[in-house]
Amino acid sequence: MQYNKLNDFEKSVIENKGTEPAFTGQYDNFYKPGTYICRKCNQPLYSSKAKFDAGCGWPAYDDHFPNSVNRSIDKDGSRIEITCSNCGGHLGHVFEGEGLTDKNVRHCVNSVSVKFVDESEQLPPIININETIILAGGCFWCTEAIFKQLRGVVEVTPGYTGGTLKNPTYEDVTSGNTGHAEAVQIIFDPNIITLNTILEIFFATHDPTTLNRQGNDIGTQYRSEVFYITQSQKEVSEKYILEISNNYTNPIVTKVSPFSEFYEAELYHKQYYFNNKFNPYCMFVISPKIQKLMKEYSKYISN
């Protein structure tokens, strides 16, 4: 299975995070009833009911379909990038607090990133060639920073999982009373990077033999755990742990558990390492670990 074929300009925006010139996109001044889907994978993103004229030169929406759009801090460090949650395709940026609609949010989207389907037409099936797995191995700042740089990894999102409290905050989780673990949700293309490789790097990022602890971080929120979504992921993970168990002096305490629900961490946690490299914790704890791992796994690093 393959994603929809993109021309060179579409690739420059969707895959290389470019921007189409203002007032040139086919959906800038377009208001027919229907659904806007991802041009790369067909995932429904926006209803025409959410579209409004922001006068900015690009299509604007003040809402999106649940779980269809991911947010992360842009490389420029100031804007919030939005991407398709299924394929990771670049959509544009989101802005809040402008007062343009009652919802007070504007998804500024490149026309070339989406495709309009009229309300009288049937939506095409979503193309999903990626896999998703959730890994917990201590502080998610470090784990996210490493996996963000791997070739074949589409999206890395820090968050909380494995507990009982709905919509937990960072403060809730760090209290150790919610049952949640700090974790990262990793979306990856198995045709480029295998789950075995994901697991190999995951176990290299932390000590899987210390129960509810990573260095000076102590508590159940820092436990080592693999949350699988498919039976195949469960089998691969259990087999991998068994294969590497003899590499450690102490027993591996990593759990392999079924995934239930993942809650995204607050925005300031996303790309925390890249945006706070001079923070003492980043400088003296995360940086040395990343430099070591990046050297050991250089063949997997994106150019």
N, C-alpha and C positions, 0 to 999 in steps of 0.2 A: 504494500500500500504506500502511496506517495501523496504529498500535499498537492494542492492545485499548482499548476505551473505558473510561474511569475515571469514577467518580462524584466528587462534590466532596470527600468525605473522603479517598478514595484519592489524589486529586490533591494534597491538602494534605500528605500524608505522602510519597508517591513522588516528586512533582515539586517540592514546596516544602520538603522535608526536615523535615517535622513528625514528631511522635511520638504514637502512640496511647496512651491511658491504660493503666497497668499492670493486668494481670489481666483485661483486657476482650477481648483478641483471641481469635478462634476457634481458634487453634492453640497457645495457651498450654499447655493441658493436653490434648494430642492426640498420640497415639502409634501411629497405624495405619501399616502398611508401605506405602511408596510414595516419591514424589519431590516435592519442593517446587520450583516453578518461579516465575520472575518474573511477577507479575501483569500487568505492562505489555507484556512482549514474549515470554513463554513460555520464556525460556531456563532450562534446568535449573540449579538452584543448589545444592540440598542433598538428600542421601539421608536417608530416615527413620532409617537406621542411625547417622547422625551426631547425631541429636537427643537431648537429655538434659534432665532436670529441674534447672534451675539455681535454681529458687525465686525468680526475679527478677521474674516477672510478664509476661515476654515469651518467645517461643520461643527456644531456645538450641541451637546446633550447634557441635561441636568440629572440623568439617571441611567442606569445600565441594568441588564438582566443579572440576577443573583449569581455570584461566583464566576462571572464571565470575564471580569477585568481585574488584573493585578496592578498594584502600585509599587513603585520603588523610587528612591532618590536618583535623579538623573546624574550623569557623569559630571555635569557642570556644578553639582552640589547645591543648586538653588531651586530647581524645578522638580516636580513630581512626574515621572514618566508613567504612562499607562500601557500595558501590554495585554494581548489575548492570553487568558489563563490556560488555554488548551495547547497552543503551539508556540507561545512566547513572542508572536509577531508584534512589532512596534506599532502602536496606534497613534500616539501623540503625547499630550500632557494634560494634567488636571489642575484646575485652579479653584480655590474656595474663597469665600468672603467678598465676592465682587458685587453681590446684591442684584444680579441680573434676573434671577428667578426666585420663587419662594424657597426652593431647595438650596439656593445659594452655592451652587457648584456648577462648574463648566468643564466638561470633557471636550477638549480641543483636539479634534481628530483629523488626520489626513484622509481626504476622500479616497486616495489610492489604497488605503489600508482596509477599507470596507467595501462591501458590495450590497446593493439594495435589492430586496426581494419584495415585489408588490404583494399587498395583502390577499390578492386573488390567486397567487401562486403558492405552490407547496415549497417549504424550505428544504434545501438539499441536505443529505445526511452529513453529520459532522465527521471530519476526517481526524482520527486520533491514532497516531503511530507512536506516541510517547508513553512512558510509564511514569507513575508517581509512587514514591516511597517516602516514609517519614522516619527520620533518624534522630535519636536523642543521645548525646554524648558529652554532657557538661554544658558550659557556656556556649550559647548559639552564635555569639559574635565571631568566634574563631572558626567554627564549623562552616558557617555561611561564607566567610571570606575565602576559605579553601575551595569549596565546591563551586563558587561563582566563577572560578578561573578555569574550570575543566572543559575541554572540548566535548561536546555532546550533551552537556547539561544546559537545559533550556531556561529553567527558572529555579531559584533558591529563595525560599521564604521562611524567615524565622517565626516561631510561634510557640504555642503551648498545646499539649495533647496528653491523653492518658489519665485525666482526672475526672472529677465529678462536677465542678463548678462551671456553669455556662458563662461564656464571654468573660473569662478571667483577665485581670490586668497584670502587669508585671509585678506590682506590689503584692497582689493576691498570691501569685505563684511563688515569689521569693519567700513568702511566709512559711512555705512548706506544708500548708494546711489544705491545699486544693487537690492534691494527688497528681497534678499536672507536672510534666517534665518540660524543660526548655528543649525545643526540638527544631529541626529544619525540614520543611517539605521540599523534596527535590523532584523536579520534573526533568526527565532525561530521555534522550533518543537511544533506544537499545541497539540501533543499527550502528551507532557511533561509539557508545560507551556501554559496557555490559553491567549488569547488576553486581557481578562478582568484583569488577573493578571498583564500583561505587563502594562496596563493602570493604574492599582492601584498603582504600583510602580512609574510609570512616574509622576503621579500627586503628589506623595509624595516627589519627587525630587525637585519640584519648586513651586512657588506661581502662580497659574493659574488665580488670580484675579487682577494682576498688568499688565496693558497694556504696551506692548513694554518695559518691565523692569523686571530685576531680581536682587534685591539688588542694588549694585552700578553699575551694567551693564545696561546701558540705550540705547535704540535704537530699531528699528524694527527688527534688526538681533537677538534680544534676546526675541522675542515674543513667546507666547505659541500657538502651533499649531500641530494638528495631520494631517498627509498627508496619506490618505488611497489609497490603490491600488485596492481593490475590494469593491463592493456594501455592502457586508456583514460587512467589516471592518468599513465602514461609519455608518451603522446602529448600530453596537455594540458600537462604539465610542460615537455617539450622545446619545444613551440610557444610557451609563455609566455616561456621563457628567450630564445628567438630574437627575440621581439617586443620585449623590453626591452633587448636587448644594445646598442643604439645610445644608450641612456641613460647608459652608463658610458664613461669615458675609457679604462679598461683592460679587457681581455677578462674575461668572466665565467668563473670556473673551477669553478662548481658542477657536480657530477656528478649524473646521473640513473641510479640503479641499482636492480635488483630487490631487494625485501625478502627477507631470509632468516629472521632471528630477532631478537627484541627482548627485552632483559633489563631489568626494572624497576630503577631506581636505589634505593638505600637510602632508608628512610622519611624520614630527616632532610632529604633533598633535595627532597621533595615539598612544594610551596607554600613553598619556601625564602624567597623574597622577602617574601611576606606575613607570615611568622613571624619575619623578621630584618631589618625595615626600618631598624633603627638600626645594622646592621652597616656599617662604612665602605664596603665594596664595593657594598652595596645603595644606600647613601645617595648616593654620588658617581659611580657608574657606571650602575647599573640604573635608579634613580629618574628621573634626567633623561631617559633614553632612553624610559622608559615614559610619562612625562608628555607628551613630544613626540608619540609614536605614538598615545596615547589621544586627543589633540586632533585629529590628522590623520584618525583613523579612528573618530571619535566616533559616526558613524551605525551602526556595527557593534557598539557596546558594549551589553552587557546592562544593563537598568535595575536 
